[in-house]
Amino acid sequence: MPTIIDFRVGDIVRLRKPHPCGGYEWTIHRLGSDIGLQCRTCGHYVMLPRTTLERRLKKFVERGPEPEEQTELSETGGTTHTPMANC
Ligand SMILES: [Zn+2]
């Protein structure tokens, strides 16, 4: 069974091979079927397929924040609820 790695935006990862600039650490900027990574040493930005990144990943240096649930916005909330019909 393939292990699905739970990447998060803001994660800092260490890869097995260094970037030509000498940097090993990358910050995750974008998630999807391709994952956007920025080299922490030279700032170079690359897109890698998730499977490629999973193979190259050595370890997480730092985890990004937990993704927040964004499905409960319509329920209670601090947003001003202006009643239109005010009898
Ligand atoms: Zn680099």
PDB file of the backbone (N, CA, C, O) and the ligand in Angstrom, with CONECT records:
HET     ZN  A 101       1
ATOM      1  N   MET A   1       0.841  -1.199   0.000  1.00  0.00           N
ATOM      2  CA  MET A   1       0.000   0.000   0.000  1.00  0.00           C
ATOM      3  C   MET A   1       0.881   1.257   0.000  1.00  0.00           C
ATOM      4  O   MET A   1       1.789   1.367   0.824  1.00  0.00           O
ATOM      5  N   PRO A   2       0.633   2.174  -0.885  1.00  0.00           N
ATOM      6  CA  PRO A   2       1.478   3.378  -0.898  1.00  0.00           C
ATOM      7  C   PRO A   2       1.161   4.276   0.294  1.00  0.00           C
ATOM      8  O   PRO A   2       0.004   4.446   0.678  1.00  0.00           O
ATOM      9  N   THR A   3       2.187   4.827   0.849  1.00  0.00           N
ATOM     10  CA  THR A   3       1.982   5.751   1.958  1.00  0.00           C
ATOM     11  C   THR A   3       1.687   7.129   1.396  1.00  0.00           C
ATOM     12  O   THR A   3       2.447   7.663   0.589  1.00  0.00           O
ATOM     13  N   ILE A   4       0.587   7.687   1.830  1.00  0.00           N
ATOM     14  CA  ILE A   4       0.273   9.048   1.412  1.00  0.00           C
ATOM     15  C   ILE A   4       0.878   9.994   2.443  1.00  0.00           C
ATOM     16  O   ILE A   4       0.537   9.942   3.625  1.00  0.00           O
ATOM     17  N   ILE A   5       1.753  10.834   1.995  1.00  0.00           N
ATOM     18  CA  ILE A   5       2.365  11.785   2.917  1.00  0.00           C
ATOM     19  C   ILE A   5       1.505  13.039   2.957  1.00  0.00           C
ATOM     20  O   ILE A   5       1.103  13.579   1.926  1.00  0.00           O
ATOM     21  N   ASP A   6       1.242  13.474   4.154  1.00  0.00           N
ATOM     22  CA  ASP A   6       0.372  14.617   4.365  1.00  0.00           C
ATOM     23  C   ASP A   6       1.174  15.913   4.303  1.00  0.00           C
ATOM     24  O   ASP A   6       1.546  16.478   5.331  1.00  0.00           O
ATOM     25  N   PHE A   7       1.433  16.372   3.081  1.00  0.00           N
ATOM     26  CA  PHE A   7       2.149  17.632   2.942  1.00  0.00           C
ATOM     27  C   PHE A   7       1.226  18.791   3.274  1.00  0.00           C
ATOM     28  O   PHE A   7       0.020  18.723   3.034  1.00  0.00           O
ATOM     29  N   ARG A   8       1.790  19.846   3.822  1.00  0.00           N
ATOM     30  CA  ARG A   8       1.021  21.057   4.116  1.00  0.00           C
ATOM     31  C   ARG A   8       1.770  22.254   3.574  1.00  0.00           C
ATOM     32  O   ARG A   8       2.998  22.259   3.484  1.00  0.00           O
ATOM     33  N   VAL A   9       0.991  23.281   3.210  1.00  0.00           N
ATOM     34  CA  VAL A   9       1.628  24.534   2.819  1.00  0.00           C
ATOM     35  C   VAL A   9       2.348  25.080   4.045  1.00  0.00           C
ATOM     36  O   VAL A   9       1.771  25.137   5.131  1.00  0.00           O
ATOM     37  N   GLY A  10       3.583  25.475   3.880  1.00  0.00           N
ATOM     38  CA  GLY A  10       4.367  25.984   5.006  1.00  0.00           C
ATOM     39  C   GLY A  10       5.333  24.952   5.569  1.00  0.00           C
ATOM     40  O   GLY A  10       6.193  25.285   6.385  1.00  0.00           O
ATOM     41  N   ASP A  11       5.198  23.704   5.138  1.00  0.00           N
ATOM     42  CA  ASP A  11       6.156  22.687   5.574  1.00  0.00           C
ATOM     43  C   ASP A  11       7.555  23.012   5.046  1.00  0.00           C
ATOM     44  O   ASP A  11       7.717  23.540   3.946  1.00  0.00           O
ATOM     45  N   ILE A  12       8.535  22.688   5.843  1.00  0.00           N
ATOM     46  CA  ILE A  12       9.916  22.774   5.377  1.00  0.00           C
ATOM     47  C   ILE A  12      10.436  21.346   5.324  1.00  0.00           C
ATOM     48  O   ILE A  12      10.426  20.629   6.324  1.00  0.00           O
ATOM     49  N   VAL A  13      10.890  20.945   4.141  1.00  0.00           N
ATOM     50  CA  VAL A  13      11.297  19.560   3.940  1.00  0.00           C
ATOM     51  C   VAL A  13      12.761  19.489   3.528  1.00  0.00           C
ATOM     52  O   VAL A  13      13.315  20.423   2.948  1.00  0.00           O
ATOM     53  N   ARG A  14      13.356  18.368   3.844  1.00  0.00           N
ATOM     54  CA  ARG A  14      14.726  18.094   3.422  1.00  0.00           C
ATOM     55  C   ARG A  14      14.674  16.971   2.389  1.00  0.00           C
ATOM     56  O   ARG A  14      14.063  15.928   2.622  1.00  0.00           O
ATOM     57  N   LEU A  15      15.316  17.192   1.256  1.00  0.00           N
ATOM     58  CA  LEU A  15      15.308  16.191   0.198  1.00  0.00           C
ATOM     59  C   LEU A  15      16.635  15.435   0.175  1.00  0.00           C
ATOM     60  O   LEU A  15      17.637  15.865   0.747  1.00  0.00           O
ATOM     61  N   ARG A  16      16.600  14.291  -0.510  1.00  0.00           N
ATOM     62  CA  ARG A  16      17.782  13.428  -0.530  1.00  0.00           C
ATOM     63  C   ARG A  16      18.952  14.024  -1.297  1.00  0.00           C
ATOM     64  O   ARG A  16      20.116  13.825  -0.952  1.00  0.00           O
ATOM     65  N   LYS A  17      18.605  14.768  -2.359  1.00  0.00           N
ATOM     66  CA  LYS A  17      19.672  15.354  -3.171  1.00  0.00           C
ATOM     67  C   LYS A  17      19.652  16.860  -3.010  1.00  0.00           C
ATOM     68  O   LYS A  17      18.584  17.469  -2.960  1.00  0.00           O
ATOM     69  N   PRO A  18      20.818  17.459  -2.929  1.00  0.00           N
ATOM     70  CA  PRO A  18      20.840  18.912  -2.805  1.00  0.00           C
ATOM     71  C   PRO A  18      20.514  19.595  -4.129  1.00  0.00           C
ATOM     72  O   PRO A  18      20.734  19.035  -5.203  1.00  0.00           O
ATOM     73  N   HIS A  19      19.996  20.794  -4.033  1.00  0.00           N
ATOM     74  CA  HIS A  19      19.823  21.654  -5.189  1.00  0.00           C
ATOM     75  C   HIS A  19      21.230  22.054  -5.663  1.00  0.00           C
ATOM     76  O   HIS A  19      22.161  22.075  -4.858  1.00  0.00           O
ATOM     77  N   PRO A  20      21.397  22.369  -6.954  1.00  0.00           N
ATOM     78  CA  PRO A  20      22.724  22.797  -7.424  1.00  0.00           C
ATOM     79  C   PRO A  20      23.331  23.946  -6.605  1.00  0.00           C
ATOM     80  O   PRO A  20      24.551  24.105  -6.570  1.00  0.00           O
ATOM     81  N   CYS A  21      22.493  24.732  -5.956  1.00  0.00           N
ATOM     82  CA  CYS A  21      23.027  25.839  -5.150  1.00  0.00           C
ATOM     83  C   CYS A  21      23.601  25.336  -3.829  1.00  0.00           C
ATOM     84  O   CYS A  21      24.260  26.092  -3.115  1.00  0.00           O
ATOM     85  N   GLY A  22      23.358  24.061  -3.495  1.00  0.00           N
ATOM     86  CA  GLY A  22      23.883  23.525  -2.243  1.00  0.00           C
ATOM     87  C   GLY A  22      22.829  23.372  -1.158  1.00  0.00           C
ATOM     88  O   GLY A  22      23.092  22.797  -0.102  1.00  0.00           O
ATOM     89  N   GLY A  23      21.625  23.894  -1.426  1.00  0.00           N
ATOM     90  CA  GLY A  23      20.587  23.846  -0.405  1.00  0.00           C
ATOM     91  C   GLY A  23      19.859  22.503  -0.374  1.00  0.00           C
ATOM     92  O   GLY A  23      19.594  21.906  -1.417  1.00  0.00           O
ATOM     93  N   TYR A  24      19.547  22.047   0.807  1.00  0.00           N
ATOM     94  CA  TYR A  24      18.784  20.801   0.973  1.00  0.00           C
ATOM     95  C   TYR A  24      17.337  21.063   1.379  1.00  0.00           C
ATOM     96  O   TYR A  24      16.486  20.182   1.262  1.00  0.00           O
ATOM     97  N   GLU A  25      17.069  22.253   1.845  1.00  0.00           N
ATOM     98  CA  GLU A  25      15.754  22.492   2.451  1.00  0.00           C
ATOM     99  C   GLU A  25      14.856  23.310   1.540  1.00  0.00           C
ATOM    100  O   GLU A  25      15.271  24.282   0.909  1.00  0.00           O
ATOM    101  N   TRP A  26      13.607  22.868   1.503  1.00  0.00           N
ATOM    102  CA  TRP A  26      12.617  23.480   0.629  1.00  0.00           C
ATOM    103  C   TRP A  26      11.369  23.810   1.428  1.00  0.00           C
ATOM    104  O   TRP A  26      11.002  23.087   2.355  1.00  0.00           O
ATOM    105  N   THR A  27      10.724  24.904   1.064  1.00  0.00           N
ATOM    106  CA  THR A  27       9.454  25.277   1.682  1.00  0.00           C
ATOM    107  C   THR A  27       8.331  24.925   0.712  1.00  0.00           C
ATOM    108  O   THR A  27       8.422  25.204  -0.483  1.00  0.00           O
ATOM    109  N   ILE A  28       7.288  24.320   1.229  1.00  0.00           N
ATOM    110  CA  ILE A  28       6.147  23.971   0.382  1.00  0.00           C
ATOM    111  C   ILE A  28       5.209  25.172   0.269  1.00  0.00           C
ATOM    112  O   ILE A  28       4.768  25.740   1.268  1.00  0.00           O
ATOM    113  N   HIS A  29       4.920  25.539  -0.974  1.00  0.00           N
ATOM    114  CA  HIS A  29       4.105  26.730  -1.230  1.00  0.00           C
ATOM    115  C   HIS A  29       2.748  26.402  -1.813  1.00  0.00           C
ATOM    116  O   HIS A  29       1.804  27.181  -1.678  1.00  0.00           O
ATOM    117  N   ARG A  30       2.646  25.267  -2.454  1.00  0.00           N
ATOM    118  CA  ARG A  30       1.418  24.993  -3.180  1.00  0.00           C
ATOM    119  C   ARG A  30       1.203  23.488  -3.191  1.00  0.00           C
ATOM    120  O   ARG A  30       2.139  22.716  -3.399  1.00  0.00           O
ATOM    121  N   LEU A  31      -0.036  23.081  -2.965  1.00  0.00           N
ATOM    122  CA  LEU A  31      -0.366  21.660  -2.969  1.00  0.00           C
ATOM    123  C   LEU A  31      -1.300  21.341  -4.121  1.00  0.00           C
ATOM    124  O   LEU A  31      -2.045  22.197  -4.599  1.00  0.00           O
ATOM    125  N   GLY A  32      -1.245  20.102  -4.551  1.00  0.00           N
ATOM    126  CA  GLY A  32      -2.096  19.669  -5.646  1.00  0.00           C
ATOM    127  C   GLY A  32      -1.515  18.370  -6.141  1.00  0.00           C
ATOM    128  O   GLY A  32      -0.796  17.692  -5.408  1.00  0.00           O
ATOM    129  N   SER A  33      -1.816  18.012  -7.378  1.00  0.00           N
ATOM    130  CA  SER A  33      -1.165  16.811  -7.923  1.00  0.00           C
ATOM    131  C   SER A  33       0.304  17.132  -8.182  1.00  0.00           C
ATOM    132  O   SER A  33       1.159  16.248  -8.137  1.00  0.00           O
ATOM    133  N   ASP A  34       0.589  18.411  -8.456  1.00  0.00           N
ATOM    134  CA  ASP A  34       1.965  18.903  -8.453  1.00  0.00           C
ATOM    135  C   ASP A  34       2.144  19.776  -7.222  1.00  0.00           C
ATOM    136  O   ASP A  34       1.233  20.496  -6.814  1.00  0.00           O
ATOM    137  N   ILE A  35       3.327  19.700  -6.642  1.00  0.00           N
ATOM    138  CA  ILE A  35       3.577  20.465  -5.434  1.00  0.00           C
ATOM    139  C   ILE A  35       4.634  21.521  -5.713  1.00  0.00           C
ATOM    140  O   ILE A  35       5.695  21.224  -6.263  1.00  0.00           O
ATOM    141  N   GLY A  36       4.337  22.753  -5.329  1.00  0.00           N
ATOM    142  CA  GLY A  36       5.255  23.862  -5.552  1.00  0.00           C
ATOM    143  C   GLY A  36       6.206  24.000  -4.368  1.00  0.00           C
ATOM    144  O   GLY A  36       5.789  24.072  -3.212  1.00  0.00           O
ATOM    145  N   LEU A  37       7.481  24.033  -4.691  1.00  0.00           N
ATOM    146  CA  LEU A  37       8.512  24.099  -3.657  1.00  0.00           C
ATOM    147  C   LEU A  37       9.452  25.256  -3.938  1.00  0.00           C
ATOM    148  O   LEU A  37       9.768  25.553  -5.090  1.00  0.00           O
ATOM    149  N   GLN A  38       9.892  25.898  -2.877  1.00  0.00           N
ATOM    150  CA  GLN A  38      10.879  26.953  -3.052  1.00  0.00           C
ATOM    151  C   GLN A  38      12.138  26.604  -2.267  1.00  0.00           C
ATOM    152  O   GLN A  38      12.077  26.274  -1.083  1.00  0.00           O
ATOM    153  N   CYS A  39      13.268  26.682  -2.942  1.00  0.00           N
ATOM    154  CA  CYS A  39      14.555  26.419  -2.301  1.00  0.00           C
ATOM    155  C   CYS A  39      14.808  27.496  -1.253  1.00  0.00           C
ATOM    156  O   CYS A  39      14.684  28.687  -1.536  1.00  0.00           O
ATOM    157  N   ARG A  40      15.160  27.078  -0.056  1.00  0.00           N
ATOM    158  CA  ARG A  40      15.373  28.047   1.024  1.00  0.00           C
ATOM    159  C   ARG A  40      16.724  28.734   0.896  1.00  0.00           C
ATOM    160  O   ARG A  40      16.968  29.751   1.545  1.00  0.00           O
ATOM    161  N   THR A  41      17.589  28.195   0.079  1.00  0.00           N
ATOM    162  CA  THR A  41      18.920  28.775  -0.034  1.00  0.00           C
ATOM    163  C   THR A  41      18.974  29.822  -1.137  1.00  0.00           C
ATOM    164  O   THR A  41      19.470  30.928  -0.922  1.00  0.00           O
ATOM    165  N   CYS A  42      18.462  29.476  -2.324  1.00  0.00           N
ATOM    166  CA  CYS A  42      18.576  30.414  -3.441  1.00  0.00           C
ATOM    167  C   CYS A  42      17.233  30.993  -3.872  1.00  0.00           C
ATOM    168  O   CYS A  42      17.195  31.913  -4.689  1.00  0.00           O
ATOM    169  N   GLY A  43      16.130  30.469  -3.337  1.00  0.00           N
ATOM    170  CA  GLY A  43      14.824  31.014  -3.663  1.00  0.00           C
ATOM    171  C   GLY A  43      14.235  30.485  -4.955  1.00  0.00           C
ATOM    172  O   GLY A  43      13.183  30.953  -5.392  1.00  0.00           O
ATOM    173  N   HIS A  44      14.890  29.524  -5.568  1.00  0.00           N
ATOM    174  CA  HIS A  44      14.400  28.942  -6.820  1.00  0.00           C
ATOM    175  C   HIS A  44      13.094  28.195  -6.572  1.00  0.00           C
ATOM    176  O   HIS A  44      12.950  27.494  -5.571  1.00  0.00           O
ATOM    177  N   TYR A  45      12.139  28.352  -7.499  1.00  0.00           N
ATOM    178  CA  TYR A  45      10.832  27.742  -7.335  1.00  0.00           C
ATOM    179  C   TYR A  45      10.657  26.624  -8.348  1.00  0.00           C
ATOM    180  O   TYR A  45      10.906  26.812  -9.538  1.00  0.00           O
ATOM    181  N   VAL A  46      10.225  25.452  -7.873  1.00  0.00           N
ATOM    182  CA  VAL A  46       9.984  24.336  -8.786  1.00  0.00           C
ATOM    183  C   VAL A  46       8.636  23.698  -8.488  1.00  0.00           C
ATOM    184  O   VAL A  46       8.095  23.827  -7.390  1.00  0.00           O
ATOM    185  N   MET A  47       8.108  23.009  -9.491  1.00  0.00           N
ATOM    186  CA  MET A  47       6.909  22.199  -9.316  1.00  0.00           C
ATOM    187  C   MET A  47       7.327  20.749  -9.506  1.00  0.00           C
ATOM    188  O   MET A  47       7.971  20.401 -10.496  1.00  0.00           O
ATOM    189  N   LEU A  48       6.954  19.906  -8.545  1.00  0.00           N
ATOM    190  CA  LEU A  48       7.258  18.485  -8.672  1.00  0.00           C
ATOM    191  C   LEU A  48       5.967  17.696  -8.512  1.00  0.00           C
ATOM    192  O   LEU A  48       5.121  18.048  -7.691  1.00  0.00           O
ATOM    193  N   PRO A  49       5.810  16.624  -9.298  1.00  0.00           N
ATOM    194  CA  PRO A  49       4.667  15.741  -9.044  1.00  0.00           C
ATOM    195  C   PRO A  49       4.777  15.188  -7.624  1.00  0.00           C
ATOM    196  O   PRO A  49       5.871  14.890  -7.146  1.00  0.00           O
ATOM    197  N   ARG A  50       3.643  15.057  -6.966  1.00  0.00           N
ATOM    198  CA  ARG A  50       3.612  14.579  -5.582  1.00  0.00           C
ATOM    199  C   ARG A  50       4.401  13.276  -5.404  1.00  0.00           C
ATOM    200  O   ARG A  50       5.127  13.112  -4.424  1.00  0.00           O
ATOM    201  N   THR A  51       4.250  12.347  -6.365  1.00  0.00           N
ATOM    202  CA  THR A  51       4.931  11.055  -6.228  1.00  0.00           C
ATOM    203  C   THR A  51       6.453  11.231  -6.240  1.00  0.00           C
ATOM    204  O   THR A  51       7.170  10.555  -5.502  1.00  0.00           O
ATOM    205  N   THR A  52       6.938  12.149  -7.090  1.00  0.00           N
ATOM    206  CA  THR A  52       8.375  12.410  -7.156  1.00  0.00           C
ATOM    207  C   THR A  52       8.854  12.998  -5.837  1.00  0.00           C
ATOM    208  O   THR A  52       9.893  12.607  -5.304  1.00  0.00           O
ATOM    209  N   LEU A  53       8.082  13.937  -5.328  1.00  0.00           N
ATOM    210  CA  LEU A  53       8.482  14.569  -4.070  1.00  0.00           C
ATOM    211  C   LEU A  53       8.492  13.546  -2.932  1.00  0.00           C
ATOM    212  O   LEU A  53       9.386  13.565  -2.086  1.00  0.00           O
ATOM    213  N   GLU A  54       7.504  12.659  -2.914  1.00  0.00           N
ATOM    214  CA  GLU A  54       7.457  11.638  -1.860  1.00  0.00           C
ATOM    215  C   GLU A  54       8.699  10.739  -1.913  1.00  0.00           C
ATOM    216  O   GLU A  54       9.230  10.323  -0.883  1.00  0.00           O
ATOM    217  N   ARG A  55       9.137  10.458  -3.120  1.00  0.00           N
ATOM    218  CA  ARG A  55      10.336   9.623  -3.247  1.00  0.00           C
ATOM    219  C   ARG A  55      11.600  10.358  -2.809  1.00  0.00           C
ATOM    220  O   ARG A  55      12.521   9.758  -2.253  1.00  0.00           O
ATOM    221  N   ARG A  56      11.629  11.670  -3.068  1.00  0.00           N
ATOM    222  CA  ARG A  56      12.853  12.423  -2.757  1.00  0.00           C
ATOM    223  C   ARG A  56      12.892  12.910  -1.321  1.00  0.00           C
ATOM    224  O   ARG A  56      13.944  13.308  -0.819  1.00  0.00           O
ATOM    225  N   LEU A  57      11.758  12.879  -0.669  1.00  0.00           N
ATOM    226  CA  LEU A  57      11.694  13.421   0.685  1.00  0.00           C
ATOM    227  C   LEU A  57      12.575  12.628   1.639  1.00  0.00           C
ATOM    228  O   LEU A  57      12.515  11.399   1.689  1.00  0.00           O
ATOM    229  N   LYS A  58      13.378  13.342   2.381  1.00  0.00           N
ATOM    230  CA  LYS A  58      14.165  12.666   3.402  1.00  0.00           C
ATOM    231  C   LYS A  58      13.472  12.814   4.746  1.00  0.00           C
ATOM    232  O   LYS A  58      13.231  11.829   5.443  1.00  0.00           O
ATOM    233  N   LYS A  59      13.156  14.047   5.104  1.00  0.00           N
ATOM    234  CA  LYS A  59      12.410  14.255   6.348  1.00  0.00           C
ATOM    235  C   LYS A  59      11.793  15.637   6.367  1.00  0.00           C
ATOM    236  O   LYS A  59      12.140  16.513   5.575  1.00  0.00           O
ATOM    237  N   PHE A  60      10.865  15.806   7.301  1.00  0.00           N
ATOM    238  CA  PHE A  60      10.308  17.125   7.537  1.00  0.00           C
ATOM    239  C   PHE A  60      11.201  17.853   8.534  1.00  0.00           C
ATOM    240  O   PHE A  60      11.509  17.338   9.609  1.00  0.00           O
ATOM    241  N   VAL A  61      11.605  19.046   8.162  1.00  0.00           N
ATOM    242  CA  VAL A  61      12.402  19.858   9.080  1.00  0.00           C
ATOM    243  C   VAL A  61      11.452  20.591  10.022  1.00  0.00           C
ATOM    244  O   VAL A  61      11.705  20.715  11.220  1.00  0.00           O
ATOM    245  N   GLU A  62      10.356  21.070   9.448  1.00  0.00           N
ATOM    246  CA  GLU A  62       9.387  21.814  10.229  1.00  0.00           C
ATOM    247  C   GLU A  62       8.028  21.617   9.577  1.00  0.00           C
ATOM    248  O   GLU A  62       7.924  21.609   8.351  1.00  0.00           O
ATOM    249  N   ARG A  63       6.982  21.457  10.387  1.00  0.00           N
ATOM    250  CA  ARG A  63       5.650  21.277   9.827  1.00  0.00           C
ATOM    251  C   ARG A  63       4.935  22.608   9.753  1.00  0.00           C
ATOM    252  O   ARG A  63       5.082  23.462  10.627  1.00  0.00           O
ATOM    253  N   GLY A  64       4.159  22.772   8.695  1.00  0.00           N
ATOM    254  CA  GLY A  64       3.322  23.946   8.560  1.00  0.00           C
ATOM    255  C   GLY A  64       2.136  23.841   9.490  1.00  0.00           C
ATOM    256  O   GLY A  64       1.945  22.815  10.142  1.00  0.00           O
ATOM    257  N   PRO A  65       1.332  24.897   9.561  1.00  0.00           N
ATOM    258  CA  PRO A  65       0.151  24.873  10.427  1.00  0.00           C
ATOM    259  C   PRO A  65      -0.882  23.864   9.936  1.00  0.00           C
ATOM    260  O   PRO A  65      -0.967  23.574   8.743  1.00  0.00           O
ATOM    261  N   GLU A  66      -1.653  23.343  10.859  1.00  0.00           N
ATOM    262  CA  GLU A  66      -2.740  22.435  10.507  1.00  0.00           C
ATOM    263  C   GLU A  66      -3.682  23.153   9.557  1.00  0.00           C
ATOM    264  O   GLU A  66      -4.039  24.305   9.802  1.00  0.00           O
ATOM    265  N   PRO A  67      -4.086  22.506   8.492  1.00  0.00           N
ATOM    266  CA  PRO A  67      -5.057  23.160   7.604  1.00  0.00           C
ATOM    267  C   PRO A  67      -6.380  23.350   8.332  1.00  0.00           C
ATOM    268  O   PRO A  67      -6.860  22.440   9.009  1.00  0.00           O
ATOM    269  N   GLU A  68      -6.971  24.540   8.191  1.00  0.00           N
ATOM    270  CA  GLU A  68      -8.219  24.798   8.897  1.00  0.00           C
ATOM    271  C   GLU A  68      -9.394  24.314   8.070  1.00  0.00           C
ATOM    272  O   GLU A  68      -9.398  24.391   6.841  1.00  0.00           O
ATOM    273  N   GLU A  69     -10.381  23.816   8.778  1.00  0.00           N
ATOM    274  CA  GLU A  69     -11.605  23.400   8.103  1.00  0.00           C
ATOM    275  C   GLU A  69     -12.290  24.647   7.560  1.00  0.00           C
ATOM    276  O   GLU A  69     -12.445  25.639   8.272  1.00  0.00           O
ATOM    277  N   GLN A  70     -12.692  24.590   6.318  1.00  0.00           N
ATOM    278  CA  GLN A  70     -13.328  25.765   5.731  1.00  0.00           C
ATOM    279  C   GLN A  70     -14.742  25.449   5.274  1.00  0.00           C
ATOM    280  O   GLN A  70     -15.274  26.077   4.358  1.00  0.00           O
ATOM    281  N   THR A  71     -15.337  24.465   5.928  1.00  0.00           N
ATOM    282  CA  THR A  71     -16.655  24.030   5.466  1.00  0.00           C
ATOM    283  C   THR A  71     -17.796  24.542   6.330  1.00  0.00           C
ATOM    284  O   THR A  71     -18.967  24.363   5.994  1.00  0.00           O
ATOM    285  N   GLU A  72     -17.451  25.179   7.443  1.00  0.00           N
ATOM    286  CA  GLU A  72     -18.516  25.556   8.368  1.00  0.00           C
ATOM    287  C   GLU A  72     -18.711  27.056   8.435  1.00  0.00           C
ATOM    288  O   GLU A  72     -19.063  27.593   9.485  1.00  0.00           O
ATOM    289  N   LEU A  73     -18.486  27.730   7.329  1.00  0.00           N
ATOM    290  CA  LEU A  73     -18.576  29.181   7.341  1.00  0.00           C
ATOM    291  C   LEU A  73     -20.010  29.673   7.402  1.00  0.00           C
ATOM    292  O   LEU A  73     -20.268  30.768   7.901  1.00  0.00           O
ATOM    293  N   SER A  74     -20.949  28.876   6.898  1.00  0.00           N
ATOM    294  CA  SER A  74     -22.329  29.355   6.826  1.00  0.00           C
ATOM    295  C   SER A  74     -23.038  29.279   8.168  1.00  0.00           C
ATOM    296  O   SER A  74     -24.044  29.958   8.378  1.00  0.00           O
ATOM    297  N   GLU A  75     -22.526  28.462   9.073  1.00  0.00           N
ATOM    298  CA  GLU A  75     -23.153  28.361  10.401  1.00  0.00           C
ATOM    299  C   GLU A  75     -22.868  29.616  11.220  1.00  0.00           C
ATOM    300  O   GLU A  75     -22.624  30.683  10.657  1.00  0.00           O
ATOM    301  N   THR A  76     -22.898  29.494  12.517  1.00  0.00           N
ATOM    302  CA  THR A  76     -22.613  30.629  13.389  1.00  0.00           C
ATOM    303  C   THR A  76     -21.290  31.267  13.005  1.00  0.00           C
ATOM    304  O   THR A  76     -20.446  30.642  12.363  1.00  0.00           O
ATOM    305  N   GLY A  77     -21.122  32.510  13.403  1.00  0.00           N
ATOM    306  CA  GLY A  77     -19.865  33.122  13.060  1.00  0.00           C
ATOM    307  C   GLY A  77     -19.846  34.574  13.448  1.00  0.00           C
ATOM    308  O   GLY A  77     -20.871  35.148  13.813  1.00  0.00           O
ATOM    309  N   GLY A  78     -18.695  35.155  13.369  1.00  0.00           N
ATOM    310  CA  GLY A  78     -18.556  36.547  13.762  1.00  0.00           C
ATOM    311  C   GLY A  78     -18.984  37.514  12.673  1.00  0.00           C
ATOM    312  O   GLY A  78     -19.145  38.708  12.924  1.00  0.00           O
ATOM    313  N   THR A  79     -19.166  37.005  11.478  1.00  0.00           N
ATOM    314  CA  THR A  79     -19.531  37.913  10.393  1.00  0.00           C
ATOM    315  C   THR A  79     -20.902  38.530  10.659  1.00  0.00           C
ATOM    316  O   THR A  79     -21.811  37.858  11.146  1.00  0.00           O
ATOM    317  N   THR A  80     -21.037  39.782  10.343  1.00  0.00           N
ATOM    318  CA  THR A  80     -22.300  40.487  10.587  1.00  0.00           C
ATOM    319  C   THR A  80     -23.391  39.897   9.716  1.00  0.00           C
ATOM    320  O   THR A  80     -23.267  39.795   8.495  1.00  0.00           O
ATOM    321  N   HIS A  81     -24.439  39.521  10.373  1.00  0.00           N
ATOM    322  CA  HIS A  81     -25.563  38.869   9.683  1.00  0.00           C
ATOM    323  C   HIS A  81     -26.665  39.905   9.577  1.00  0.00           C
ATOM    324  O   HIS A  81     -27.410  40.117  10.534  1.00  0.00           O
ATOM    325  N   THR A  82     -26.777  40.536   8.459  1.00  0.00           N
ATOM    326  CA  THR A  82     -27.761  41.619   8.323  1.00  0.00           C
ATOM    327  C   THR A  82     -29.110  41.058   7.879  1.00  0.00           C
ATOM    328  O   THR A  82     -29.235  40.516   6.781  1.00  0.00           O
ATOM    329  N   PRO A  83     -30.111  41.192   8.735  1.00  0.00           N
ATOM    330  CA  PRO A  83     -31.441  40.724   8.341  1.00  0.00           C
ATOM    331  C   PRO A  83     -32.054  41.680   7.321  1.00  0.00           C
ATOM    332  O   PRO A  83     -32.100  42.890   7.539  1.00  0.00           O
ATOM    333  N   MET A  84     -32.512  41.135   6.231  1.00  0.00           N
ATOM    334  CA  MET A  84     -33.083  41.976   5.180  1.00  0.00           C
ATOM    335  C   MET A  84     -34.514  42.343   5.513  1.00  0.00           C
ATOM    336  O   MET A  84     -34.908  43.505   5.422  1.00  0.00           O
ATOM    337  N   ALA A  85     -35.299  41.327   5.906  1.00  0.00           N
ATOM    338  CA  ALA A  85     -36.697  41.592   6.269  1.00  0.00           C
ATOM    339  C   ALA A  85     -36.760  41.921   7.755  1.00  0.00           C
ATOM    340  O   ALA A  85     -36.519  41.061   8.602  1.00  0.00           O
ATOM    341  N   ASN A  86     -37.083  43.156   8.058  1.00  0.00           N
ATOM    342  CA  ASN A  86     -37.096  43.593   9.442  1.00  0.00           C
ATOM    343  C   ASN A  86     -38.461  44.184   9.771  1.00  0.00           C
ATOM    344  O   ASN A  86     -38.638  45.402   9.729  1.00  0.00           O
ATOM    345  N   CYS A  87     -39.434  43.321  10.101  1.00  0.00           N
ATOM    346  CA  CYS A  87     -40.803  43.765  10.326  1.00  0.00           C
ATOM    347  C   CYS A  87     -40.962  44.461  11.666  1.00  0.00           C
ATOM    348  O   CYS A  87     -42.061  44.896  12.010  1.00  0.00           O
TER     349      CYS A  87
HETATM  350 ZN    ZN A 101      18.690  26.374  -4.531  1.00  0.00          ZN2+
END
